Amino acid sequence: NLEGKVFHEGTVPAKFVHVNVIALDEKGTMIGLHDTYARGAQEVLKPGESARFHGPSAFGGLTPAKFEYQVDAVAAK
């Protein structure tokens, strides 16, 4: 399973904290992509807080050499 943690370094509370996990082989070729939400889709993440994410790790029998992460969110009002 994929597991990780995001840290909110911004100044505005956020929700819908979306995480893309990109799995790459040793040549830098993408071998898998998983997207999930940290702390559930609608829960608010306040500045300075962290939230965990997790999901399945299915890469067709290939072993990733490294991962890249893209995180985006919506400002909570």
PDB file as gemmi writes it, atoms N, CA and C in Angstrom:
CRYST1    1.000    1.000    1.000  90.00  90.00  90.00 P 1                      
ATOM      1  N   ASN A   1       0.830  -1.207   0.000  1.00  0.00           N  
ATOM      2  CA  ASN A   1       0.000   0.000   0.000  1.00  0.00           C  
ATOM      3  C   ASN A   1       0.863   1.254   0.000  1.00  0.00           C  
ATOM      4  N   LEU A   2       0.335   2.301  -0.604  1.00  0.00           N  
ATOM      5  CA  LEU A   2       0.985   3.603  -0.574  1.00  0.00           C  
ATOM      6  C   LEU A   2       0.522   4.352   0.667  1.00  0.00           C  
ATOM      7  N   GLU A   3       1.459   4.943   1.373  1.00  0.00           N  
ATOM      8  CA  GLU A   3       1.119   5.759   2.533  1.00  0.00           C  
ATOM      9  C   GLU A   3       2.037   6.950   2.576  1.00  0.00           C  
ATOM     10  N   GLY A   4       1.524   8.066   3.043  1.00  0.00           N  
ATOM     11  CA  GLY A   4       2.345   9.256   3.163  1.00  0.00           C  
ATOM     12  C   GLY A   4       1.637  10.315   3.960  1.00  0.00           C  
ATOM     13  N   LYS A   5       2.283  11.474   4.029  1.00  0.00           N  
ATOM     14  CA  LYS A   5       1.735  12.575   4.801  1.00  0.00           C  
ATOM     15  C   LYS A   5       1.999  13.875   4.053  1.00  0.00           C  
ATOM     16  N   VAL A   6       1.020  14.755   4.038  1.00  0.00           N  
ATOM     17  CA  VAL A   6       1.197  16.084   3.473  1.00  0.00           C  
ATOM     18  C   VAL A   6       1.214  17.096   4.620  1.00  0.00           C  
ATOM     19  N   PHE A   7       1.987  18.154   4.439  1.00  0.00           N  
ATOM     20  CA  PHE A   7       2.077  19.224   5.423  1.00  0.00           C  
ATOM     21  C   PHE A   7       1.556  20.509   4.784  1.00  0.00           C  
ATOM     22  N   HIS A   8       0.666  21.178   5.490  1.00  0.00           N  
ATOM     23  CA  HIS A   8       0.097  22.422   4.961  1.00  0.00           C  
ATOM     24  C   HIS A   8       0.992  23.580   5.376  1.00  0.00           C  
ATOM     25  N   GLU A   9       1.738  24.106   4.411  1.00  0.00           N  
ATOM     26  CA  GLU A   9       2.658  25.206   4.669  1.00  0.00           C  
ATOM     27  C   GLU A   9       2.077  26.560   4.278  1.00  0.00           C  
ATOM     28  N   GLY A  10       0.829  26.567   3.822  1.00  0.00           N  
ATOM     29  CA  GLY A  10       0.191  27.818   3.409  1.00  0.00           C  
ATOM     30  C   GLY A  10      -0.364  28.596   4.589  1.00  0.00           C  
ATOM     31  N   THR A  11      -1.147  29.620   4.277  1.00  0.00           N  
ATOM     32  CA  THR A  11      -1.695  30.494   5.317  1.00  0.00           C  
ATOM     33  C   THR A  11      -3.218  30.454   5.388  1.00  0.00           C  
ATOM     34  N   VAL A  12      -3.863  29.743   4.456  1.00  0.00           N  
ATOM     35  CA  VAL A  12      -5.319  29.676   4.383  1.00  0.00           C  
ATOM     36  C   VAL A  12      -5.756  28.223   4.580  1.00  0.00           C  
ATOM     37  N   PRO A  13      -6.772  27.965   5.408  1.00  0.00           N  
ATOM     38  CA  PRO A  13      -7.262  26.584   5.549  1.00  0.00           C  
ATOM     39  C   PRO A  13      -7.636  26.006   4.180  1.00  0.00           C  
ATOM     40  N   ALA A  14      -7.447  24.690   4.036  1.00  0.00           N  
ATOM     41  CA  ALA A  14      -7.692  24.031   2.753  1.00  0.00           C  
ATOM     42  C   ALA A  14      -8.598  22.825   2.931  1.00  0.00           C  
ATOM     43  N   LYS A  15      -9.318  22.498   1.870  1.00  0.00           N  
ATOM     44  CA  LYS A  15     -10.090  21.262   1.848  1.00  0.00           C  
ATOM     45  C   LYS A  15      -9.927  20.642   0.464  1.00  0.00           C  
ATOM     46  N   PHE A  16     -10.453  19.440   0.278  1.00  0.00           N  
ATOM     47  CA  PHE A  16     -10.254  18.697  -0.967  1.00  0.00           C  
ATOM     48  C   PHE A  16      -8.756  18.604  -1.280  1.00  0.00           C  
ATOM     49  N   VAL A  17      -7.960  18.178  -0.305  1.00  0.00           N  
ATOM     50  CA  VAL A  17      -6.509  18.069  -0.471  1.00  0.00           C  
ATOM     51  C   VAL A  17      -6.235  16.811  -1.308  1.00  0.00           C  
ATOM     52  N   HIS A  18      -5.990  17.042  -2.574  1.00  0.00           N  
ATOM     53  CA  HIS A  18      -5.845  15.977  -3.569  1.00  0.00           C  
ATOM     54  C   HIS A  18      -4.368  15.660  -3.777  1.00  0.00           C  
ATOM     55  N   VAL A  19      -4.015  14.372  -3.721  1.00  0.00           N  
ATOM     56  CA  VAL A  19      -2.631  13.947  -3.875  1.00  0.00           C  
ATOM     57  C   VAL A  19      -2.524  12.997  -5.074  1.00  0.00           C  
ATOM     58  N   ASN A  20      -1.667  13.335  -6.018  1.00  0.00           N  
ATOM     59  CA  ASN A  20      -1.304  12.439  -7.116  1.00  0.00           C  
ATOM     60  C   ASN A  20       0.045  11.829  -6.777  1.00  0.00           C  
ATOM     61  N   VAL A  21       0.122  10.516  -6.775  1.00  0.00           N  
ATOM     62  CA  VAL A  21       1.376   9.803  -6.539  1.00  0.00           C  
ATOM     63  C   VAL A  21       1.788   9.185  -7.868  1.00  0.00           C  
ATOM     64  N   ILE A  22       2.929   9.601  -8.382  1.00  0.00           N  
ATOM     65  CA  ILE A  22       3.421   9.136  -9.675  1.00  0.00           C  
ATOM     66  C   ILE A  22       4.610   8.208  -9.415  1.00  0.00           C  
ATOM     67  N   ALA A  23       4.490   6.958  -9.856  1.00  0.00           N  
ATOM     68  CA  ALA A  23       5.555   5.972  -9.688  1.00  0.00           C  
ATOM     69  C   ALA A  23       6.405   5.945 -10.954  1.00  0.00           C  
ATOM     70  N   LEU A  24       7.724   5.999 -10.776  1.00  0.00           N  
ATOM     71  CA  LEU A  24       8.662   6.034 -11.893  1.00  0.00           C  
ATOM     72  C   LEU A  24       9.650   4.877 -11.795  1.00  0.00           C  
ATOM     73  N   ASP A  25      10.065   4.354 -12.948  1.00  0.00           N  
ATOM     74  CA  ASP A  25      11.105   3.328 -12.938  1.00  0.00           C  
ATOM     75  C   ASP A  25      12.468   4.007 -12.896  1.00  0.00           C  
ATOM     76  N   GLU A  26      13.532   3.218 -12.978  1.00  0.00           N  
ATOM     77  CA  GLU A  26      14.891   3.758 -12.859  1.00  0.00           C  
ATOM     78  C   GLU A  26      15.260   4.696 -14.009  1.00  0.00           C  
ATOM     79  N   LYS A  27      14.546   4.623 -15.133  1.00  0.00           N  
ATOM     80  CA  LYS A  27      14.805   5.512 -16.267  1.00  0.00           C  
ATOM     81  C   LYS A  27      13.954   6.776 -16.211  1.00  0.00           C  
ATOM     82  N   GLY A  28      13.072   6.884 -15.208  1.00  0.00           N  
ATOM     83  CA  GLY A  28      12.208   8.049 -15.084  1.00  0.00           C  
ATOM     84  C   GLY A  28      10.907   7.914 -15.848  1.00  0.00           C  
ATOM     85  N   THR A  29      10.620   6.711 -16.353  1.00  0.00           N  
ATOM     86  CA  THR A  29       9.380   6.462 -17.071  1.00  0.00           C  
ATOM     87  C   THR A  29       8.265   6.166 -16.080  1.00  0.00           C  
ATOM     88  N   MET A  30       7.124   6.779 -16.284  1.00  0.00           N  
ATOM     89  CA  MET A  30       6.001   6.553 -15.390  1.00  0.00           C  
ATOM     90  C   MET A  30       5.490   5.123 -15.550  1.00  0.00           C  
ATOM     91  N   ILE A  31       5.389   4.416 -14.438  1.00  0.00           N  
ATOM     92  CA  ILE A  31       4.875   3.047 -14.465  1.00  0.00           C  
ATOM     93  C   ILE A  31       3.568   2.917 -13.679  1.00  0.00           C  
ATOM     94  N   GLY A  32       3.152   4.012 -13.043  1.00  0.00           N  
ATOM     95  CA  GLY A  32       1.900   3.964 -12.308  1.00  0.00           C  
ATOM     96  C   GLY A  32       1.507   5.329 -11.798  1.00  0.00           C  
ATOM     97  N   LEU A  33       0.218   5.489 -11.569  1.00  0.00           N  
ATOM     98  CA  LEU A  33      -0.328   6.736 -11.055  1.00  0.00           C  
ATOM     99  C   LEU A  33      -1.470   6.390 -10.111  1.00  0.00           C  
ATOM    100  N   HIS A  34      -1.457   6.999  -8.952  1.00  0.00           N  
ATOM    101  CA  HIS A  34      -2.540   6.800  -7.993  1.00  0.00           C  
ATOM    102  C   HIS A  34      -2.938   8.162  -7.467  1.00  0.00           C  
ATOM    103  N   ASP A  35      -4.235   8.413  -7.388  1.00  0.00           N  
ATOM    104  CA  ASP A  35      -4.668   9.659  -6.773  1.00  0.00           C  
ATOM    105  C   ASP A  35      -5.597   9.346  -5.609  1.00  0.00           C  
ATOM    106  N   THR A  36      -5.515  10.201  -4.603  1.00  0.00           N  
ATOM    107  CA  THR A  36      -6.292  10.020  -3.385  1.00  0.00           C  
ATOM    108  C   THR A  36      -6.459  11.381  -2.722  1.00  0.00           C  
ATOM    109  N   TYR A  37      -7.150  11.393  -1.628  1.00  0.00           N  
ATOM    110  CA  TYR A  37      -7.311  12.611  -0.846  1.00  0.00           C  
ATOM    111  C   TYR A  37      -6.711  12.418   0.533  1.00  0.00           C  
ATOM    112  N   ALA A  38      -6.054  13.455   1.030  1.00  0.00           N  
ATOM    113  CA  ALA A  38      -5.523  13.429   2.387  1.00  0.00           C  
ATOM    114  C   ALA A  38      -6.632  13.867   3.337  1.00  0.00           C  
ATOM    115  N   ARG A  39      -6.820  13.114   4.387  1.00  0.00           N  
ATOM    116  CA  ARG A  39      -7.791  13.407   5.431  1.00  0.00           C  
ATOM    117  C   ARG A  39      -9.226  13.469   4.902  1.00  0.00           C  
ATOM    118  N   GLY A  40      -9.536  12.699   3.904  1.00  0.00           N  
ATOM    119  CA  GLY A  40     -10.899  12.729   3.367  1.00  0.00           C  
ATOM    120  C   GLY A  40     -11.081  13.920   2.454  1.00  0.00           C  
ATOM    121  N   ALA A  41     -12.040  13.854   1.614  1.00  0.00           N  
ATOM    122  CA  ALA A  41     -12.211  14.879   0.582  1.00  0.00           C  
ATOM    123  C   ALA A  41     -12.665  16.227   1.123  1.00  0.00           C  
ATOM    124  N   GLN A  42     -13.476  16.253   2.173  1.00  0.00           N  
ATOM    125  CA  GLN A  42     -14.064  17.525   2.571  1.00  0.00           C  
ATOM    126  C   GLN A  42     -13.601  18.051   3.924  1.00  0.00           C  
ATOM    127  N   GLU A  43     -12.794  17.301   4.652  1.00  0.00           N  
ATOM    128  CA  GLU A  43     -12.317  17.788   5.940  1.00  0.00           C  
ATOM    129  C   GLU A  43     -11.307  18.913   5.731  1.00  0.00           C  
ATOM    130  N   VAL A  44     -11.335  19.900   6.625  1.00  0.00           N  
ATOM    131  CA  VAL A  44     -10.474  21.075   6.498  1.00  0.00           C  
ATOM    132  C   VAL A  44      -9.105  20.784   7.092  1.00  0.00           C  
ATOM    133  N   LEU A  45      -8.076  21.198   6.366  1.00  0.00           N  
ATOM    134  CA  LEU A  45      -6.701  21.111   6.826  1.00  0.00           C  
ATOM    135  C   LEU A  45      -6.223  22.528   7.107  1.00  0.00           C  
ATOM    136  N   LYS A  46      -5.924  22.812   8.372  1.00  0.00           N  
ATOM    137  CA  LYS A  46      -5.520  24.166   8.774  1.00  0.00           C  
ATOM    138  C   LYS A  46      -4.025  24.367   8.536  1.00  0.00           C  
ATOM    139  N   PRO A  47      -3.624  25.629   8.345  1.00  0.00           N  
ATOM    140  CA  PRO A  47      -2.196  25.909   8.178  1.00  0.00           C  
ATOM    141  C   PRO A  47      -1.393  25.334   9.350  1.00  0.00           C  
ATOM    142  N   GLY A  48      -0.263  24.712   9.024  1.00  0.00           N  
ATOM    143  CA  GLY A  48       0.582  24.117  10.045  1.00  0.00           C  
ATOM    144  C   GLY A  48       0.239  22.673  10.374  1.00  0.00           C  
ATOM    145  N   GLU A  49      -0.910  22.208   9.931  1.00  0.00           N  
ATOM    146  CA  GLU A  49      -1.316  20.835  10.205  1.00  0.00           C  
ATOM    147  C   GLU A  49      -0.780  19.890   9.122  1.00  0.00           C  
ATOM    148  N   SER A  50      -0.843  18.604   9.429  1.00  0.00           N  
ATOM    149  CA  SER A  50      -0.497  17.576   8.459  1.00  0.00           C  
ATOM    150  C   SER A  50      -1.658  16.600   8.366  1.00  0.00           C  
ATOM    151  N   ALA A  51      -1.689  15.850   7.282  1.00  0.00           N  
ATOM    152  CA  ALA A  51      -2.737  14.852   7.077  1.00  0.00           C  
ATOM    153  C   ALA A  51      -2.138  13.671   6.321  1.00  0.00           C  
ATOM    154  N   ARG A  52      -2.581  12.486   6.665  1.00  0.00           N  
ATOM    155  CA  ARG A  52      -2.093  11.263   6.028  1.00  0.00           C  
ATOM    156  C   ARG A  52      -2.939  10.916   4.809  1.00  0.00           C  
ATOM    157  N   PHE A  53      -2.305  10.219   3.871  1.00  0.00           N  
ATOM    158  CA  PHE A  53      -3.029   9.669   2.731  1.00  0.00           C  
ATOM    159  C   PHE A  53      -2.581   8.230   2.548  1.00  0.00           C  
ATOM    160  N   HIS A  54      -3.415   7.437   1.927  1.00  0.00           N  
ATOM    161  CA  HIS A  54      -3.061   6.048   1.665  1.00  0.00           C  
ATOM    162  C   HIS A  54      -3.900   5.522   0.509  1.00  0.00           C  
ATOM    163  N   GLY A  55      -3.450   4.422  -0.046  1.00  0.00           N  
ATOM    164  CA  GLY A  55      -4.173   3.805  -1.144  1.00  0.00           C  
ATOM    165  C   GLY A  55      -3.442   2.556  -1.606  1.00  0.00           C  
ATOM    166  N   PRO A  56      -4.003   1.869  -2.572  1.00  0.00           N  
ATOM    167  CA  PRO A  56      -3.373   0.641  -3.079  1.00  0.00           C  
ATOM    168  C   PRO A  56      -2.136   0.951  -3.914  1.00  0.00           C  
ATOM    169  N   SER A  57      -1.238   0.010  -3.995  1.00  0.00           N  
ATOM    170  CA  SER A  57      -0.038   0.182  -4.818  1.00  0.00           C  
ATOM    171  C   SER A  57       0.010  -0.932  -5.859  1.00  0.00           C  
ATOM    172  N   ALA A  58      -0.647  -0.712  -6.957  1.00  0.00           N  
ATOM    173  CA  ALA A  58      -0.708  -1.697  -8.040  1.00  0.00           C  
ATOM    174  C   ALA A  58       0.061  -1.146  -9.238  1.00  0.00           C  
ATOM    175  N   PHE A  59       1.235  -1.719  -9.493  1.00  0.00           N  
ATOM    176  CA  PHE A  59       2.075  -1.238 -10.584  1.00  0.00           C  
ATOM    177  C   PHE A  59       2.360  -2.338 -11.593  1.00  0.00           C  
ATOM    178  N   GLY A  60       1.446  -3.246 -11.758  1.00  0.00           N  
ATOM    179  CA  GLY A  60       1.581  -4.299 -12.760  1.00  0.00           C  
ATOM    180  C   GLY A  60       2.810  -5.164 -12.585  1.00  0.00           C  
ATOM    181  N   GLY A  61       3.193  -5.443 -11.345  1.00  0.00           N  
ATOM    182  CA  GLY A  61       4.345  -6.282 -11.090  1.00  0.00           C  
ATOM    183  C   GLY A  61       5.680  -5.557 -11.167  1.00  0.00           C  
ATOM    184  N   LEU A  62       5.675  -4.275 -11.499  1.00  0.00           N  
ATOM    185  CA  LEU A  62       6.912  -3.495 -11.577  1.00  0.00           C  
ATOM    186  C   LEU A  62       7.210  -2.848 -10.226  1.00  0.00           C  
ATOM    187  N   THR A  63       8.480  -2.666  -9.942  1.00  0.00           N  
ATOM    188  CA  THR A  63       8.879  -2.026  -8.687  1.00  0.00           C  
ATOM    189  C   THR A  63       9.342  -0.604  -8.982  1.00  0.00           C  
ATOM    190  N   PRO A  64       8.669   0.394  -8.443  1.00  0.00           N  
ATOM    191  CA  PRO A  64       9.078   1.781  -8.673  1.00  0.00           C  
ATOM    192  C   PRO A  64      10.461   2.067  -8.090  1.00  0.00           C  
ATOM    193  N   ALA A  65      11.238   2.875  -8.804  1.00  0.00           N  
ATOM    194  CA  ALA A  65      12.536   3.321  -8.304  1.00  0.00           C  
ATOM    195  C   ALA A  65      12.375   4.579  -7.464  1.00  0.00           C  
ATOM    196  N   LYS A  66      11.354   5.387  -7.799  1.00  0.00           N  
ATOM    197  CA  LYS A  66      11.080   6.598  -7.022  1.00  0.00           C  
ATOM    198  C   LYS A  66       9.648   7.037  -7.268  1.00  0.00           C  
ATOM    199  N   PHE A  67       9.221   7.986  -6.449  1.00  0.00           N  
ATOM    200  CA  PHE A  67       7.871   8.537  -6.544  1.00  0.00           C  
ATOM    201  C   PHE A  67       7.958  10.054  -6.640  1.00  0.00           C  
ATOM    202  N   GLU A  68       7.013  10.629  -7.348  1.00  0.00           N  
ATOM    203  CA  GLU A  68       6.833  12.078  -7.365  1.00  0.00           C  
ATOM    204  C   GLU A  68       5.415  12.350  -6.888  1.00  0.00           C  
ATOM    205  N   TYR A  69       5.225  13.490  -6.257  1.00  0.00           N  
ATOM    206  CA  TYR A  69       3.929  13.825  -5.668  1.00  0.00           C  
ATOM    207  C   TYR A  69       3.486  15.192  -6.166  1.00  0.00           C  
ATOM    208  N   GLN A  70       2.203  15.286  -6.479  1.00  0.00           N  
ATOM    209  CA  GLN A  70       1.587  16.560  -6.819  1.00  0.00           C  
ATOM    210  C   GLN A  70       0.399  16.735  -5.886  1.00  0.00           C  
ATOM    211  N   VAL A  71       0.358  17.859  -5.193  1.00  0.00           N  
ATOM    212  CA  VAL A  71      -0.706  18.107  -4.216  1.00  0.00           C  
ATOM    213  C   VAL A  71      -1.377  19.427  -4.565  1.00  0.00           C  
ATOM    214  N   ASP A  72      -2.713  19.407  -4.577  1.00  0.00           N  
ATOM    215  CA  ASP A  72      -3.464  20.636  -4.762  1.00  0.00           C  
ATOM    216  C   ASP A  72      -4.678  20.603  -3.834  1.00  0.00           C  
ATOM    217  N   ALA A  73      -5.247  21.748  -3.603  1.00  0.00           N  
ATOM    218  CA  ALA A  73      -6.372  21.853  -2.677  1.00  0.00           C  
ATOM    219  C   ALA A  73      -7.200  23.084  -3.020  1.00  0.00           C  
ATOM    220  N   VAL A  74      -8.350  23.174  -2.377  1.00  0.00           N  
ATOM    221  CA  VAL A  74      -9.243  24.324  -2.521  1.00  0.00           C  
ATOM    222  C   VAL A  74      -9.235  25.089  -1.215  1.00  0.00           C  
ATOM    223  N   ALA A  75      -9.171  26.398  -1.285  1.00  0.00           N  
ATOM    224  CA  ALA A  75      -9.219  27.209  -0.069  1.00  0.00           C  
ATOM    225  C   ALA A  75     -10.563  27.015   0.634  1.00  0.00           C  
ATOM    226  N   ALA A  76     -10.508  26.754   1.931  1.00  0.00           N  
ATOM    227  CA  ALA A  76     -11.725  26.579   2.727  1.00  0.00           C  
ATOM    228  C   ALA A  76     -12.141  27.952   3.235  1.00  0.00           C  
ATOM    229  N   LYS A  77     -13.435  28.206   3.218  1.00  0.00           N  
ATOM    230  CA  LYS A  77     -13.934  29.513   3.676  1.00  0.00           C  
ATOM    231  C   LYS A  77     -14.679  29.368   4.961  1.00  0.00           C  
TER     232      LYS A  77                                                      
END                                                                             
